[in-house]
Amino acid sequence: MQNSKKTFSHRKKYIVLSTENSLSIPKGRLIEWLLSLLILFSVTSCSSTIKNRIYFNDLQKDTTLRNIVTENYDLKIQKNDLLGITVASLSPDVAYYNAPQNSEAGTNGFLVDEKGDINFVKLGTLHVEGLTRKQLKDTLETQLIPWLKDAVVSVGFLNRHVTMLGAVKSQIISLPGNMTILDAIASSGDIGAGGKIDNVLVIRDTAGTKEFKRLSLKDHSIFYSPYYYLQPNDIVYVEPVKIKTQLTIPQVISYITTGISLIILLSRL
């Protein structure tokens, strides 16, 4: 049986593949097909990436969520917390109440001791363990009335933090007050294409135990979770997407360019 021979012949505007049945394809049309495949590949890849990156995808229309975790969920003061307390007032000696504290320890703040107490100017020993920042603020403003006019107090945490790991910018973020998991992710540069928004792990220390909770940002259930507001020393780990061996768009462009060059070269033979 005689093997059929394939030969390429050149015409001015056509690429002809000659076998037993000849097939002629315009060069321009062939290039258009190749470019169309490239565009289709690019659009498909981008669409797939965007679809996997949509937050709260189940909320298709404007809506109102009720009975969610609110900002009233405030952090409680604990032993060994370092509190930043500043006082503003119309009284001329207000600076006296903002003098550096705990200077012997190299810190500027009010350290809550093992009894849950702090020592405040003029007021002496105050038991603050278990109070929220707002409760301590109200207490100080009330008790400072005899010494300061229209005192306004602000309270923050100076030594609390959360740790961000995985497919975000790895960093330790200060936790001066309430912070949501969305705040922390945004502060870490958001979850890029290399991270899974449906698999965010929060590791939390609770009464000598470690809790591991996986959260999804693809739906609105996060707003009902007790892990929506972060606690001191929480670790947030965003699972990376598994790396797959696949062609990238620049690689596809390179291959198609090489293919077009080869076709043009053959057409000139």
C-alpha positions, -999 to +999 in steps of 0.1 A: +000+000+000+015+032-011+018+058+015+002+091+006+027+120+004+019+153+020+033+183+003+029+220+010+025+244-019+023+282-019-002+304-034-004+341-031-032+343-006-038+307+005-021+280+024-027+247+006-023+213+023-021+187-006-030+151+001-054+129-019-080+157-012-066+192-013-077+218+012-069+255+008-072+280+037-068+317+033-039+329+054-058+358+069-087+336+079-063+311+096-047+339+116-082+352+126-091+318+139-059+316+159-065+350+174-101+341+182-089+311+201-065+333+221-093+358+230-117+330+239-090+315+262-083+348+278-120+356+285-127+322+299-097+324+322-106+358+335-142+349+339-133+319+360-110+339+381-135+367+387-163+342+395-142+326+422-133+360+438-169+373+444-176+380+480-211+373+494-222+358+461-255+347+476-267+383+481-280+389+446-302+419+454-302+447+479-311+432+513-310+439+550-295+413+574-310+412+609-298+398+642-262+399+632-231+403+654-229+440+661-203+465+673-218+461+708-197+430+709-168+448+727-135+434+740-131+430+777-101+442+796-079+414+808-049+409+831-016+420+815-033+443+790-015+475+784-041+503+782-036+536+764-056+562+783-057+598+772-076+626+788-088+659+772-102+688+793-106+725+794-086+725+827-051+739+824-035+710+843-049+682+820-013+673+809-007+660+844-032+632+837-015+623+805+020+619+820+039+587+809+031+556+829+051+524+835+082+542+824+104+517+843+092+490+820+099+510+788+062+513+779+038+542+780+005+530+792-014+515+821-006+479+827-033+458+842-017+438+871-023+402+883-052+415+904-069+431+874-061+467+887-045+498+874-032+528+893-046+561+879-036+597+887-057+611+916-080+582+916-056+556+930-063+519+924-091+510+900-103+474+893-107+473+855-106+436+846-138+425+829-148+460+819-151+471+782-133+501+770-165+521+770-173+512+806-138+522+817-141+555+798-174+563+815-160+554+849-130+577+845-150+606+831-173+604+861-146+601+888-125+629+873-153+655+876-140+669+909-106+676+893-112+683+856-138+703+837-156+685+809-131+656+808-132+634+777-114+601+781-104+576+753-092+541+761-074+517+737-053+485+739-016+489+732-003+453+733-031+434+716-027+420+681-038+395+655-016+375+631-023+373+593-009+343+574-013+325+541-025+340+508-024+376+522+003+399+533+018+381+563+019+405+592+010+412+628-017+439+631-023+459+663-057+455+679-065+488+697-102+481+697-128+461+678-116+447+644-136+425+621-120+398+600-128+418+569-109+448+584-079+425+590-080+410+555-083+445+539-053+457+560-033+428+546-039+436+510-071+416+504-072+379+493-056+378+459-061+353+431-038+329+449-061+325+480-094+308+487-121+331+499-142+301+510-116+287+533-104+313+558-092+297+591-094+315+624-073+300+653-083+313+687-071+306+723-100+301+746-096+291+783-064+271+776-077+254+745-073+262+708-104+266+686-101+262+648-129+277+628-132+277+590-151+306+574-164+313+539-166+348+525-186+337+495-219+340+515-233+362+542-231+337+570-199+354+582-220+383+596-236+359+621-204+342+633-188+350+666-155+349+647-166+380+627-150+402+654-114+392+661-101+385+696-066+393+709-039+368+696-062+354+669-044+339+639-061+343+605-049+319+579-061+322+543-056+289+525-036+293+492-050+279+460-032+247+449-007+255+422-017+238+389+006+232+360-012+251+333-004+275+305-004+312+313-017+338+289+019+350+280+028+314+273-002+310+250+006+342+232+042+330+227+030+296+213+005+312+189+031+338+177+055+310+171+028+290+152+019+320+130+055+326+122+059+289+112+028+291+090+040+322+073+074+306+068+059+274+053+037+295+030+067+310+014+083+276+005 
